[in-house]
Amino acid sequence: MKSISPMELKAMMDSGNEFQLIDIRDDYEYNICCIGGEKINMYSIPDNIDKISRNNKVIIYCRTGLRSGNIVKFLEESFSFDNVYNLDGGILRWRDDVDSSLVSY
């Protein structure tokens, strides 16, 4: 499984490079804080495969990186994606490393 650190993701955002960011958390988590991207609940990923890019890097995140890591593995193993990355440490590490103004939960 490929992963990306919050600082690497921030550099991608700042560079203007094209990529897809997907938040797989539950709605209540999304309403607490988010760093952008498309909202696709982890349980609906199989029904939304067509919304996930196969041409650009895809960064998937959750709260701690555990659920998104499982989704990255699932996409690699079940759908042969080779361009998906887990945000290491999830939004909590993003908060620690990039944006301390985010609410921790």
TORLO-547352 format. One record per residue (C-alpha): residue number from 1; x, y, z. Coordinates in Angstrom, 1 decimal. Example, Ala and Ser with C-alpha at 12.3 -4.5 7.8 and 13.67 -1.06 7.14 Angstrom:
BEGIN
+-----+--------+--------+--------+
| pos |   east |  north |     up |
+-----+--------+--------+--------+
|   1 |   12.3 |   -4.5 |    7.8 |
|   2 |   13.7 |   -1.1 |    7.1 |
+-----+--------+--------+--------+
REM end
This chain:
BEGIN
+-----+--------+--------+--------+
| pos |   east |  north |     up |
+-----+--------+--------+--------+
|   1 |    0.0 |    0.0 |    0.0 |
|   2 |    1.3 |    3.4 |   -0.9 |
|   3 |    1.0 |    6.3 |    1.5 |
|   4 |    1.6 |   10.0 |    1.5 |
|   5 |    2.5 |   12.2 |    4.5 |
|   6 |    0.4 |   15.3 |    5.3 |
|   7 |    3.4 |   17.5 |    4.3 |
|   8 |    3.6 |   15.8 |    0.9 |
|   9 |   -0.1 |   16.3 |    0.4 |
|  10 |    0.2 |   20.0 |    1.4 |
|  11 |    3.0 |   20.4 |   -1.2 |
|  12 |    0.8 |   18.8 |   -3.9 |
|  13 |   -2.0 |   21.1 |   -3.0 |
|  14 |    0.2 |   24.2 |   -3.1 |
|  15 |    1.9 |   23.1 |   -6.4 |
|  16 |   -1.4 |   23.0 |   -8.3 |
|  17 |   -0.7 |   19.4 |   -9.5 |
|  18 |   -3.8 |   17.6 |  -10.5 |
|  19 |   -4.9 |   14.8 |   -8.1 |
|  20 |   -8.1 |   13.6 |   -6.5 |
|  21 |   -8.7 |   13.8 |   -2.8 |
|  22 |  -11.4 |   11.6 |   -1.2 |
|  23 |  -12.7 |   11.8 |    2.3 |
|  24 |  -14.2 |    8.4 |    3.3 |
|  25 |  -15.3 |    9.4 |    6.8 |
|  26 |  -18.9 |    9.4 |    8.1 |
|  27 |  -21.0 |   12.5 |    7.7 |
|  28 |  -20.8 |   13.5 |   11.3 |
|  29 |  -17.0 |   13.5 |   11.1 |
|  30 |  -17.0 |   15.5 |    7.9 |
|  31 |  -19.1 |   18.1 |    9.6 |
|  32 |  -16.6 |   18.5 |   12.5 |
|  33 |  -13.7 |   19.2 |   10.2 |
|  34 |  -12.4 |   18.5 |    6.7 |
|  35 |   -9.5 |   19.3 |    4.4 |
|  36 |  -11.5 |   19.2 |    1.2 |
|  37 |  -11.9 |   16.7 |   -1.5 |
|  38 |  -14.8 |   14.6 |   -2.5 |
|  39 |  -17.0 |   13.0 |    0.2 |
|  40 |  -17.5 |    9.3 |   -0.6 |
|  41 |  -18.4 |    7.2 |    2.5 |
|  42 |  -16.2 |    4.2 |    2.8 |
|  43 |  -19.2 |    1.8 |    2.7 |
|  44 |  -20.3 |    3.2 |   -0.7 |
|  45 |  -16.9 |    2.9 |   -2.4 |
|  46 |  -17.8 |   -0.2 |   -4.3 |
|  47 |  -20.8 |    1.6 |   -5.7 |
|  48 |  -18.7 |    4.6 |   -6.7 |
|  49 |  -15.8 |    3.0 |   -8.4 |
|  50 |  -16.5 |    5.1 |  -11.5 |
|  51 |  -16.0 |    8.3 |   -9.5 |
|  52 |  -12.4 |    7.3 |   -8.6 |
|  53 |   -9.7 |    8.5 |  -11.1 |
|  54 |   -7.5 |    6.0 |  -12.8 |
|  55 |   -5.4 |    8.7 |  -14.5 |
|  56 |   -4.4 |   11.0 |  -11.6 |
|  57 |   -3.0 |   10.3 |   -8.1 |
|  58 |   -5.9 |    9.6 |   -5.7 |
|  59 |   -5.3 |   10.4 |   -2.0 |
|  60 |   -7.8 |    8.8 |    0.4 |
|  61 |   -8.2 |    9.9 |    4.0 |
|  62 |  -10.1 |    9.2 |    7.2 |
|  63 |   -9.5 |   10.2 |   10.8 |
|  64 |   -6.4 |    8.2 |   11.6 |
|  65 |   -5.4 |    6.5 |    8.4 |
|  66 |   -6.7 |    3.1 |    9.4 |
|  67 |   -9.9 |    3.0 |    7.4 |
|  68 |   -8.5 |    4.8 |    4.4 |
|  69 |   -5.6 |    2.3 |    4.4 |
|  70 |   -8.0 |   -0.5 |    4.3 |
|  71 |   -9.9 |    1.2 |    1.4 |
|  72 |   -6.6 |    1.7 |   -0.5 |
|  73 |   -5.8 |   -2.0 |   -0.1 |
|  74 |   -9.3 |   -2.9 |   -1.2 |
|  75 |   -9.0 |   -0.8 |   -4.4 |
|  76 |   -5.6 |   -2.2 |   -5.2 |
|  77 |   -6.6 |   -5.8 |   -4.7 |
|  78 |  -10.2 |   -5.9 |   -5.9 |
|  79 |  -10.1 |   -3.3 |   -8.7 |
|  80 |   -6.4 |   -3.2 |   -9.7 |
|  81 |   -5.9 |    0.5 |   -8.9 |
|  82 |   -2.2 |    1.5 |   -8.9 |
|  83 |   -2.6 |    5.2 |   -8.3 |
|  84 |   -4.2 |    5.3 |   -4.8 |
|  85 |   -2.5 |    6.6 |   -1.7 |
|  86 |   -3.4 |    6.6 |    2.0 |
|  87 |   -3.0 |    9.8 |    3.9 |
|  88 |   -0.6 |    8.6 |    6.6 |
|  89 |   -2.1 |    9.4 |   10.0 |
|  90 |   -5.3 |   10.7 |    8.5 |
|  91 |   -6.8 |   14.1 |    9.3 |
|  92 |   -5.4 |   14.0 |   12.9 |
|  93 |   -1.9 |   13.9 |   11.6 |
|  94 |   -2.8 |   16.6 |    9.1 |
|  95 |   -3.9 |   18.7 |   12.1 |
|  96 |   -0.6 |   18.1 |   13.9 |
|  97 |    1.6 |   18.6 |   10.9 |
|  98 |   -0.2 |   21.2 |    8.7 |
|  99 |   -3.2 |   23.0 |   10.2 |
| 100 |   -3.5 |   23.1 |   14.0 |
| 101 |   -6.7 |   25.2 |   13.7 |
| 102 |   -8.7 |   22.0 |   12.8 |
| 103 |  -10.9 |   20.6 |   15.5 |
| 104 |   -9.6 |   17.4 |   17.0 |
| 105 |  -12.2 |   14.7 |   17.7 |
+-----+--------+--------+--------+
REM end
